[in-house]
Amino acid sequence: MPTTDLLQRCTAAALNGADFPTIWHDIIKGHPVVVGVPVQADLNRLEIPLLNHQRLVFDSVAKEFRIA
């Protein structure tokens, strides 16, 4: 599934030390399921809208991605 691929790629990059701007430019921005730009959901969370009405969520404190 394309969202699973996106999540796995983002998680691997974060575990390897990449910061969010790098992951955004190298992986997220050009991915076919991404339909918008990051939105600051709260102080520690960015949400990126996806084609299937889900969101890719980045927790900046935990440095973790998830699908919501």
N, C-alpha and C positions, 0 to 999 in steps of 0.2 A: 504494500500500500504506500502511496507517495508520502502521506503524512508521517508514516513510520520511518521511512527513509530520511526525511527531513529531521525528525527528532533524533534519530541515531547519529546522523552526521554532525548535528549541533552539539549533542552530548559528547561525542568523541573529541571534537575540537576543543570544547571547554575543559575536558579532562586532560587534554594535552597542553593546557595553559593559554589558549587563545582568549582574547578579551571579546566583549560583545561587538564593538565596532568591526573587528576583523571577521567575526562569524557572520555578521549582517552582510558585509560586502562580499565575502567569499562563498557563502553557502545560502543564506536565507533570501537575499534580495532577488536573485535570479531563479529561484526554485519555482517550478510551474504551479504549485498549489498556493503560493503567497499572492495575496490580492491587495495588500496595503502596506503602510509603513508602521513602525513601532509606535504604540500609544502608551504613555505613562499611565498605568492603571492605579498605582499608588506609589508611595515613596520608594519601594524596593522591587517593583514588578513592572515589566514591560510586556505588552501583548501585541502580537502581530496577527492580523486577520488572515484566515485561510479560506480557500475556495469552497470548502464543504461546511461553512458556517462555524467552524471550530476556530480556536486561537492557539498559536504557539506562544507559550508563556515562558518568560525568562525571569527567574528570581535572582536579583543581583547580589543578595546576601549569601545565599547558598550556592550561587554560580551554577544553577541547574535549570534545565529546560523541561517542559512537560506540555502535553496537549490538553486543552480544556474545551 
